[in-house]
Amino acid sequence: MSEIPAQPSPDPELLIKLTRTRMPFGRYKDRLIIDLPEPYLVWLSQQGFPKGELGDMLRTVYEIKLNGLEYLLKPLRKDAPKCR
C-alpha cells in the first residue's frame, strides 16, 4: 500500500509578509507586493524573478493572482497599511 504524499501547506508568516512588504524598486516602488498589477507580475515571470526572498515573494503573488486566490489574503490585509 502506498501512502498519499502530504500536501504542502502555506506558510502563514509568508502570507502575512506579502500583505505588508512594499516593492523596493522600479515603477511600482513603495506599492505593497500584493497590490502589484497582474500584467507586471506576468512580465516579471517572463523576464525572470529576482533571486532571493523578494523573488520568492513575487513568484508567490504571481501564482496567487494567476489562480484567482487573492481573496485568501483579504483577512490578512485588514491591519495592513493602505496602498497609496
C-alpha positions as CSV (number, residue, x, y, z in Angstrom):
1,M,0.0,0.0,0.0
2,S,1.5,3.4,-1.0
3,E,1.0,6.5,1.1
4,I,-0.6,9.6,-0.3
5,P,2.0,12.4,-0.2
6,A,1.3,15.2,2.2
7,Q,0.0,18.4,0.6
8,P,2.3,21.4,1.1
9,S,0.7,23.9,3.5
10,P,1.1,27.7,3.0
11,D,3.5,29.4,5.4
12,P,1.3,31.8,7.4
13,E,4.2,34.2,8.0
14,L,5.0,34.4,4.3
15,L,1.3,35.2,3.5
16,I,1.3,38.0,6.1
17,K,4.5,39.3,4.8
18,L,3.0,39.5,1.3
19,T,0.4,41.9,2.6
20,R,2.9,44.2,4.4
21,T,6.0,44.3,2.2
22,R,6.5,47.1,-0.4
23,M,8.2,46.8,-3.7
24,P,11.7,48.2,-3.2
25,F,12.4,49.5,-6.7
26,G,11.1,50.3,-10.2
27,R,7.9,51.7,-11.5
28,Y,5.9,50.3,-8.6
29,K,8.3,51.2,-5.8
30,D,6.6,51.5,-2.4
31,R,3.5,49.7,-3.6
32,L,2.5,46.7,-1.5
33,I,3.7,43.5,-3.2
34,I,0.2,42.1,-3.1
35,D,-1.1,45.2,-4.9
36,L,1.2,44.9,-7.9
37,P,-0.8,44.6,-11.1
38,E,-1.0,41.2,-12.7
39,P,0.4,42.3,-16.1
40,Y,3.6,43.5,-14.2
41,L,3.9,40.1,-12.5
42,V,3.4,38.3,-15.8
43,W,6.2,40.5,-17.3
44,L,8.4,39.7,-14.3
45,S,7.8,36.0,-14.7
46,Q,8.8,36.2,-18.4
47,Q,11.9,38.2,-17.6
48,G,12.8,36.1,-14.6
49,F,12.0,36.9,-11.0
50,P,14.9,38.4,-8.9
51,K,16.8,36.0,-6.7
52,G,16.3,35.7,-3.0
53,E,13.4,36.4,-0.7
54,L,12.0,39.2,-2.9
55,G,11.9,36.9,-5.9
56,D,10.2,34.2,-3.8
57,M,7.5,36.7,-2.7
58,L,6.9,38.0,-6.2
59,R,6.6,34.4,-7.5
60,T,4.1,33.6,-4.8
61,V,2.0,36.7,-5.5
62,Y,2.1,35.8,-9.2
63,E,0.8,32.3,-8.5
64,I,-1.9,33.6,-6.1
65,K,-3.1,36.1,-8.7
66,L,-2.8,33.7,-11.6
67,N,-5.1,31.3,-9.8
68,G,-7.6,33.9,-8.6
69,L,-6.8,33.3,-4.9
70,E,-6.4,37.0,-3.8
71,Y,-9.5,36.6,-1.6
72,L,-7.5,34.3,0.7
73,L,-5.3,37.2,1.7
74,K,-8.1,39.7,2.4
75,P,-8.4,38.7,6.1
76,L,-4.7,39.3,6.5
77,R,-4.9,42.7,4.9
78,K,-7.3,44.4,7.3
79,D,-4.5,45.7,9.5
80,A,-2.0,46.3,6.7
81,P,-1.3,49.9,5.7
82,K,-3.3,51.1,2.7
83,C,-1.5,51.4,-0.6
84,R,-1.3,55.0,-1.9
